[in-house]
Amino acid sequence: MLLEGAIGDAYGAGFEFVYRLIIRRRNKLKRYKRHPFYRTICGHYTDDTQMALALAELIVEGLELTRLNIANKFVEVFKRDVRQGYAFRFFGLLKEVNSGQELLDKIKSRSEDNGSAMRAYPIGVLSTEKAVLEKATMQATITHDTDWGIRSAQAIALIAHFFMYEKGRKAQLVHYLADWQHLQWGSNWQGEVPMKGKETVEAVLSLVTQGESMSKLLIDAVDLGGDTDTVASLVMALGSLSSEVEQDLPEWMFVQLENGPFGHRYIEQLDQKLLSQLPGVARG
């Protein structure tokens, strides 16, 4: 899950908010692409994956998912491995602060963007929907303490939970979310995806419920345009958990993903530790 999310993130990062003509020409799933403006991140994941790793590490380490622990982990993972992709002001704040408490004291958390949703899928491993909703909300309020910031994070975490605990067929996802969130999400997204929580969830939900293979899902996620790294990362992470989605990503995507201290091998090991917490479920 984490590894596939990182792959989608790294591939999608080459297409984020670029011209549609460029997407049509280059989105062939042949290699990681350099972004026209951010040329140093080719084959590297962005803040989407880094923040998801932070939540996964907290869960694996057995630490309570409190606001302070989550904020401390966000600062920790950023400081150890500074990378591009963060919103400009949030990047500056993370560079400035030295603790989670400083982050909580200084941050303005009224955004409805998709940052709280992009990282939420590891929370799906928690054993009940009640716990998933509570902890998805808690981590969202640190940076996106708004209605859609919270609802979008809950939705992504619930989708991951739905697949991890085999709650049903993916065609039932919209009804499942409605039951737990008392909210009807759209599932027929068309066009470019903005950096907004609500729109991102609806794009991801549309792709995941309709897609049948990982490679096609990734191409389709990028073809939408807009915030391609976030959509691709979420679609890959969630699609990797579904028994209804063919796991056919080309081998080069795994081999050529960055493999520094917190790259491919690290993510793969963390992935295994996280998913091993599922009771009676063996997943790689």
C-alpha positions, -999 to 999 in steps of 0.1 A, spaced: 0 0 0 26 26 11 50 15 -17 23 17 -44 13 51 -30 49 63 -33 51 50 -69 19 68 -78 32 99 -61 65 98 -79 50 91 -113 22 117 -109 47 144 -97 60 146 -132 26 158 -145 13 180 -117 -7 210 -132 12 207 -166 -5 214 -199 -29 187 -211 -9 183 -243 22 173 -223 1 148 -204 -12 132 -236 22 129 -251 41 116 -220 17 96 -199 26 62 -213 38 45 -182 73 40 -197 94 58 -171 93 85 -144 91 119 -160 108 151 -150 84 179 -142 90 210 -165 97 232 -134 107 207 -106 133 187 -124 151 173 -93 122 152 -81 121 127 -110 116 92 -95 111 107 -60 80 109 -39 67 141 -25 51 154 7 20 132 1 40 100 8 63 115 34 33 125 56 16 91 50 49 75 62 47 97 94 13 83 103 23 47 94 54 50 116 33 62 146 9 32 142 38 7 138 56 21 168 26 17 189 24 54 199 -10 68 206 -24 89 178 -27 122 197 -24 156 181 9 162 197 24 129 187 12 133 152 26 169 150 59 157 164 61 130 138 53 154 110 82 176 121 105 146 125 100 131 91 104 164 74 136 174 93 153 141 85 145 141 48 136 176 35 120 174 1 98 193 -23 60 192 -27 48 209 5 28 241 2 51 271 3 39 284 37 38 250 53 73 242 40 86 274 56 68 266 89 82 231 90 117 245 85 112 271 112 98 249 140 117 223 160 89 204 177 53 193 173 42 217 200 57 246 180 39 235 149 6 233 168 12 267 183 20 285 150 0 268 123 -31 283 108 -52 252 100 -83 265 81 -75 250 48 -100 229 27 -72 216 5 -64 179 2 -34 177 24 -53 160 52 -67 134 28 -35 127 9 -18 111 39 -48 95 57 -49 60 42 -26 43 68 -52 50 94 -74 25 77 -55 -3 94 -72 6 127 -97 -21 138 -130 -2 138 -147 25 117 -152 45 149 -114 45 155 -107 53 119 -131 83 119 -117 96 152 -80 94 143 -86 106 107 -103 137 122 -76 142 147 -47 143 122 -68 165 99 -74 192 124 -37 198 128 -35 213 93 -70 213 78 -95 220 106 -124 226 83 -155 206 73 -141 194 40 -106 190 53 -119 166 79 -145 148 58 -121 142 30 -95 127 54 -122 105 69 -133 93 35 -98 82 24 -91 64 56 -125 47 55 -119 35 19 -86 20 30 -103 3 59 -130 -10 36 -105 -28 15 -82 -39 43 -110 -56 62 -128 -68 31 -161 -51 39 -176 -57 5 -172 -52 -33 -158 -18 -44 -191 -10 -61 -205 -7 -25 -180 20 -15 -202 50 -21 -230 35 1 -204 24 28 -191 60 30 -226 74 32 -235 50 60 -205 61 81 -202 98 71 -239 106 64 -226 122 32 -232 113 -4 -199 115 -24 -200 119 -62 -184 90 -80 -184 101 -117 -156 128 -117 -147 144 -150 -119 168 -157 -90 184 -139 -87 178 -102 -79 209 -80 -60 208 -47 -92 206 -27 -103 178 -4 -138 172 -16 -129 172 -53 -99 149 -47 -120 123 -29 -146 123 -56 -119 119 -83 -103 91 -64 -136 74 -56 -146 75 -92 -113 59 -104 -112 32 -78 -148 21 -81 -145 19 -119 -109 7 -124 -99 -29 -130 -61 -27 -131 -34 -7 -114 -17 3 -147 -49 16 -162 -58 33 -129 -25 52 -128 -28 63 -165 -64 74 -159 -55 93 -127 -28 113 -145 -49 119 -176 -74 138 -154 -47 165 -149 -44 190 -121 -31 176 -88 -19 144 -104 6 133 -77 -20 133 -50 -47 116 -71 -22 90 -84 -8 83 -50 -42 78 -34 -55 57 -63 -24 34 -62 -24 30 -24 -61 22 -23 -61 1 -55 -33 -21 -42 -56 -32 -14 -85 -43 -36 -88 -79 -47 -109 -66 -76 -79 -47 -91 -53 -65 -111 -18 -58 -96 0 -52 -129 23 -22 -123 54 -26 -145 85 -38 -126 105 -7 -136 83 14 -114 95 -5 -83 131 -8 -94 136 29 -104 118 44 -74 142 63 -52 161 40 -28 178 63 -3 175 59 35 137 64 33 132 51 -2 120 19 -17 134 -6 8 124 14 38 89 19 26 85 -17 17 95 -28 52 73 -2 69 44 -14 46 48 -50 58 49 -40 94 18 -18 90 -3 -44 72 9 -72 95 -14 -56 121 -44 -67 103 -59 -96 122 -57 -129 103 -49 -111 70 -17 -119 51 -7 -92 27 26 -82 11 
